[in-house]
Structures are given as C-alpha cells and as structure tokens.
Amino acid sequence: MELRQIKYFIEVAKREHVTEAAHVLHVAQSAVSRQIANLEAELGVQLFFREGRNVRLTPIGSIFLEHVETAIKEIDKAKQQINEFLNPERGTIRIGFPSSLAAHTLPTVISAFRAKYPHIGFHLRQGSFKYLIDSVIKGEIDLAFVGPVPMNEPAIRGQIFFLENIVALLPENHPLADQSSLRLNQLRDDTFVLFPPGFVLHKIVVDACAQMGFKPLVSFEGEDIDAIKGLVAAGLGVTLLPEITLIDNVPRTTVKIPISEPIVTRTVGIIIPNNRELAPSEKLFYDFLKEFFAVLDKFGI
C-alpha cells in the first residue's frame, strides 16, 4: 500500500467522482482509476460502488476512509514536527476559539506573541464549546481558547488563565437601566436574547436564572455576539454576556450592569490534547500564554 494510493483514494471519496479527483490531483484519470483498483486488489475488498461516472463509498470503504484520514493527519503532523524541531520559530499553529473571545482576547495575545515570534503563523477556527473540545481531541486543531475551561475531560488538559464576570446588558430605556447593580430575579418578567440550546453561554444563563427560581423567557436566539447585542440595542430583550465581550463595544443604546445575585462567572483559558505532545511552535505559544496571563494577573490587569 502506497501513500500515493491513499491520497488518491481520499480525494475520490471526497468528490465521489474520479475525473474531478484526477483534475484536483493534476494526474490522468486513468492513473487514479488504476491506483484505486490496485488498492482494492491489495485489500481484497471493494471500496467504491461504481455508478456511471460517479462513485460512492461502500460500507467497508467508509470505514477505511475514517482510518486513513487519521493516518494522513498523523503523517502531516509528523512532518510538521520534524520541520519545527529544525526551526521551532517558523511553525504554524492551528488554534480554535469561541465568538466570545474573538474580538479582544484572541487578537491581544496573538499580537503580543507575534511581536516576539514574527515567523510563526496561525490557522484560526471559530466554533462552539463542544466543537472546540472535539476538534482538539481529534487533532483537527492543536489547542483552543474556551470559556469555561473543562477540567474533567480525560482526553484534554485545561489551563485556566482568568475568571470573568457575566454581566447584564439592557436597553437604555429599560426600567432598571439606572441601577448600579441588579439581582437576576429582577429580570424574571423580561424576554431574553440568548445563544441557542447546546451553547455553553445559553446553559450559563439558564442555570443562573434557575438559581433565582425562574426560567428565562427567550424571545430571540442567535449564534453571533454582535447580533445578540444588536437585538438588545433594538429593545427586543435583555441578555447576559461575558464582560470581556463588552470591553470595547457596548452598543450605543444599551447599558452594562453587574449582577449582584447570584454571582455569575466563567473561567477562561486554553485546552490542549492529553494524547499527544505539542509541537515545538505550539509549546512556545502555550508557554507564552501562561507567562502572559500570569503577568496580567500579577498587576491586576
């Protein structure tokens, strides 16, 4: 079994068309067909159903695809690590992050890191809490910023950098807009604008309301922080958001108010895989983050 055969197989499986795969691979269609046939002969199984010009994976072909994709990722990762051992300051880091950390935290730390290591690149991927955890475990990204930081997931290791408050965001004409702080149950009759169920920020808000004996009435749901802020600014509800999302951008027609009861917080930090070592450039970034946030904490920033 040759690496070339595996790559041809993966491309054909993705496109379900031999001619299209050959075009992407910049080889003749006959060469792709021949290598796929040789691979099937060596394995002793049929990997594709032929349907005219199209192909479709057989059940055993789907199983084979899952394993060889993992193998290719590991081979690529090995090549990356070899290159980075030769020059750890010229690697590329695949990092994930949630939307709540996109506007302030992520740009701040990457800018500071690039000032010290200008030749290390980043591939950035935004996603939900569960998506980021799964992607780190599967090796699709190298590490991820998350909030809150999971500390009981056996396949990953979490590092907490800071604790932040969750605050209320209200329209400026809300009856409680002039309060210096509020108890969450003062909002029990309001409609809420929240992230959808399954998002960790949805759960944080619902759990906080449950502590105060009520279930929030949700009028709108959205997966984008700015969209949620915009709906509140339009007077269509209230919300609770991590304070960091409002550092530089409190919408003009809204007010941010601390919550005195219950105290609603989340941890923020990074997760890395437990089942593999970080590549040299990733370790440089990970160690930099720990030092960076330790300095901020020392000075109370």
DAGI-V739349 format. One record per residue. N is the residue number from 1. SS is DSSP state (hx for helix, st for strand, lp for the rest). Layout:
# DAGI-V739349
n:ss
N:SS
N:SS
This chain:
# DAGI-V739349
n:ss
1:lp
2:lp
3:hx
4:hx
5:hx
6:hx
7:hx
8:hx
9:hx
10:hx
11:hx
12:hx
13:hx
14:hx
15:hx
16:lp
17:st
18:hx
19:hx
20:hx
21:hx
22:hx
23:hx
24:hx
25:hx
26:lp
27:lp
28:lp
29:hx
30:hx
31:hx
32:hx
33:hx
34:hx
35:hx
36:hx
37:hx
38:hx
39:hx
40:hx
41:hx
42:hx
43:hx
44:lp
45:lp
46:lp
47:lp
48:st
49:st
50:st
51:st
52:lp
53:lp
54:st
55:st
56:st
57:st
58:lp
59:hx
60:hx
61:hx
62:hx
63:hx
64:hx
65:hx
66:hx
67:hx
68:hx
69:hx
70:hx
71:hx
72:hx
73:hx
74:hx
75:hx
76:hx
77:hx
78:hx
79:hx
80:hx
81:hx
82:hx
83:hx
84:hx
85:hx
86:hx
87:lp
88:hx
89:hx
90:hx
91:lp
92:st
93:st
94:st
95:st
96:st
97:st
98:lp
99:hx
100:hx
101:hx
102:lp
103:lp
104:lp
105:hx
106:hx
107:hx
108:hx
109:hx
110:hx
111:hx
112:hx
113:hx
114:hx
115:hx
116:hx
117:lp
118:lp
119:lp
120:lp
121:st
122:st
123:st
124:st
125:st
126:st
127:lp
128:lp
129:hx
130:hx
131:hx
132:hx
133:hx
134:hx
135:hx
136:hx
137:hx
138:hx
139:lp
140:lp
141:lp
142:lp
143:st
144:st
145:st
146:st
147:st
148:lp
149:lp
150:lp
151:lp
152:lp
153:lp
154:lp
155:lp
156:st
157:st
158:st
159:st
160:st
161:st
162:st
163:st
164:st
165:st
166:st
167:st
168:st
169:st
170:st
171:st
172:lp
173:lp
174:lp
175:lp
176:lp
177:lp
178:lp
179:lp
180:lp
181:st
182:st
183:st
184:hx
185:hx
186:hx
187:hx
188:lp
189:lp
190:lp
191:st
192:st
193:st
194:st
195:lp
196:lp
197:lp
198:lp
199:lp
200:hx
201:hx
202:hx
203:hx
204:hx
205:hx
206:hx
207:hx
208:hx
209:hx
210:hx
211:hx
212:lp
213:lp
214:lp
215:lp
216:lp
217:st
218:st
219:st
220:st
221:st
222:lp
223:lp
224:lp
225:hx
226:hx
227:hx
228:hx
229:hx
230:hx
231:hx
232:hx
233:hx
234:lp
235:lp
236:lp
237:lp
238:st
239:st
240:st
241:st
242:st
243:hx
244:hx
245:hx
246:hx
247:lp
248:lp
249:lp
250:lp
251:lp
252:lp
253:lp
254:st
255:st
256:st
257:st
258:st
259:st
260:st
261:st
262:lp
263:lp
264:lp
265:st
266:st
267:st
268:st
269:st
270:st
271:st
272:st
273:st
274:lp
275:lp
276:lp
277:lp
278:lp
279:lp
280:hx
281:hx
282:hx
283:hx
284:hx
285:hx
286:hx
287:hx
288:hx
289:hx
290:hx
291:hx
292:hx
293:hx
294:hx
295:hx
296:hx
297:hx
298:hx
299:lp
300:lp
301:lp
